[in-house]
Amino acid sequence: MESETKAPARRLSPLRLGVFIFCGAASLFALSYFLYIVISGNDPYNKFMTTLLVTFMYLVPVAAHLIFKEKVSDFVLTFYTAFLTVASLLGQVLRFNDIFPWYDKFCHFTFGYVGALAGLFVLCKLSRYERAHPAFICIVTFSVSMMCAACWEIMEYLSSQFLGQTAQGKPTLTAGGEYIVDITDTMLDIISNFGGAVLFLVHYILHKLTKRSLLFGAFVKDFTSSPAKENAPEEA
């Protein structure tokens, strides 16, 4: 009777384990803040929805690992967690956007680059990157970045209209006695995102023209790697 050989279960890398521990702690912090708002009713900075959303967003790396295993690399999980911390935990929950006037636009600019990087990730997973035309890569990554910006602003608009949030800014009283929200902040957010997307394209073009990695090559290598094949046991 032939004995079946099973591939040994892979242990979590120290980096991935650290990301999970940090995400758990950050998620508990955001959840505690949310419960405090619910119980006390004290929400002077209008963080009710933000804290709840951030709580679940910090669970995404754990969910991605449970569903996709090593198909989602340590780099992707770490990068996601770092950006979430900078943009949402610090910017929104801990109010860096209010304390530092430039912080919000910095996050949107960074989000433009990250959104294009997400487009590159999808492109690498769904097609052969080395066979894709550079113009096609530019179009896809730029489009995904701007789509992310549009979806984010739509979410802010809906939360302001139906949930009483102030993500688009606080309503101001006009001379006619009406409260309106100035769309300048929304447009500046989109422009900042556009700048980040353009920076990504410049990064990619320099990578292609110089034929050097410039860190872009490391992104592609990570996104196109296949952990399942790399970790497969060798045949005797």
Residue, then its C-alpha position, 0 to 999 in steps of 0.5 A: m500500500e503506497s503511503e501518501t506524502k503530504a507537503p509540510a505546512r509552511r510556518l508563518s514568516p516573522l514579518r507576516l506574523g508581525v503584520f498580523i499581530f500589529c493588525g490585531a492590535a490596531s483593529l482592537f484599538a479602533l474597535s475600542y474607540f468605536l465602542y467608546i463612541v457608541i456607549s458614551g455618545n461622545d463623538p466631537y470629531n465625527k469618527f463613528m463610521t471611520t473607526l468602524l471601517v478601520t476596524f474591519m480594514y485591519l482584518v483584511p491581511v488576515a483574511a487574505h492569508l486565510i483565503f489565498k495563503e502565500k499567493v499574497s506575498d509578505f511585501v503586499l501585506t506589509f505595504y497594505t498595513a503600512f499605508l492603512t496605518v499612515a492614511s487611516l489610523l494616523g490620518q483619520v482616527l488619530r486626526f493627523n489630517d486636522i492637526f497637520p493641514w498638509y497631511d490629508k493631501f499627502c495621503h491622497f497623493t500617496f494613494g494615487y501611487v498606491g492605486a497605480l501599484a494595485g493596478l500593476f498587481v492585478l495586471c501581473k496576476l491576470s496577464r503576462y507582464e513581460r508580454a504587455h505593451p508599455a502603453f497598455i501597462c501605463i493605461v491600466t495602472f493609471s486608470v485603476s488609480m483614478m478609479c480608486a480615487a473616484c470610488w473613494e470620493i463617492m464613498e465620502y459623498l454618500s457617507s456625508q449625505f446619508l450618514g451625517q459624516t463630514a469626510q467632504g468637509k463641514p457644511t457652511l452657511t451661505a448668504g441664502g441661509e442654506y448649508i452647503v459643502d464646498i467641493t474644493d476639498t474633493m477636487l483637491d483630493i482628486i488632483s492630489n491622487f492624479g499627481g501620485a498616479v503621474l509619479f508612478l508613470v514617471h517611475y515606470i518610464l524611467h525603469k523602462l528607459t534606463k533598463r534598471s530595476l529602480l525598485f520597480g523591478a522588485f515590485v514586478k518580481d514580487f507580483t509575478s512570483s508563484p509561491a506554490k511552485e517555488n515551495a513545491p517539494e523536489e521529486a526524488 
